[in-house]
Amino acid sequence: MVAIPARAWAGEPAGQDAAGAAGGPPGSLSVSAGPFFISAGLAAVSLAILWRWDVIRPGSFARRPARRVEGVPWFVWLVAGVVVFMAAQLGAALGMAALGGPGAAPAAGVEAVRRAAITHAASYAAALAAAGFMIHALRGAAEGLVIRARAIPMGLLAFALAYPIIHTVTGVSVLVATRIRGEPLSPVAHESLRQIIDHRDSVWAWGMAAGAVVGAPIIEEIMYRVFLQTALLGLWRRAWPAVITTAVLFAAVHIGVAETHALPVLLVLGLAIGVAYERTRSPVVPIVMHAAFNLLNVALALLLR
């Protein structure tokens, strides 16, 4: 879920060239030099820290023992991810059936939000049950399956280090997309977030927001990092190819759901989460990072619009 609130990259109004700002009408995205260079400076600091800690230096993964994943063949992890994905689809289908099925009359406004909230909740519940079963069945087969609350601060620290980089990539992506399209961009880059904002007075919108902040990070990180990335690590025995491929697929599945200019942001987010998972070997860390990202986007979009 990606929101890029207008004030996050606020430039001067159109016609007032503010040091290279890409202006636009009210409610559109713009990039001004001041906030961008502050973000870029903080991103440089984050990269320097990660380099100093030997997190992103070339060969850094090779200098530490690889995460153990050989307990079962690599394709078992892939099957586990598919099982969770299919459970999510089944849950969504059951939720839709409870609401009248595909033949139900088209909904709009709050009713559409209500249906989306119920469908999402059913999908998350089914996927969570499948994920819990698969993790229990595969416990001990690899590192990176143990859930401990003490990893939450580590996830928050990892997000704090990654966010300036993510924010800077957001600015670059917005600027490039604005130049290419020649028109202002929407400040909200995800359809679900747009529904939440448009119907913020509805309890169902807040239910969708809760799902985005809690349900989606848990299910998606178990599917992509815990199962898919582990499968690729077991197949290739190399961390970087597994992290990069998983991040690319993570961004690709948002095509058609998120705006095009949000995809590079999701790619960088996926890379940061993937690296953090391999370094910490805790599934809580990627879940917390993903949840913090979604929470920040929901909060900014609601506060700044």
Beta strands, then each sheet from edge to edge (+ up, - down):
end
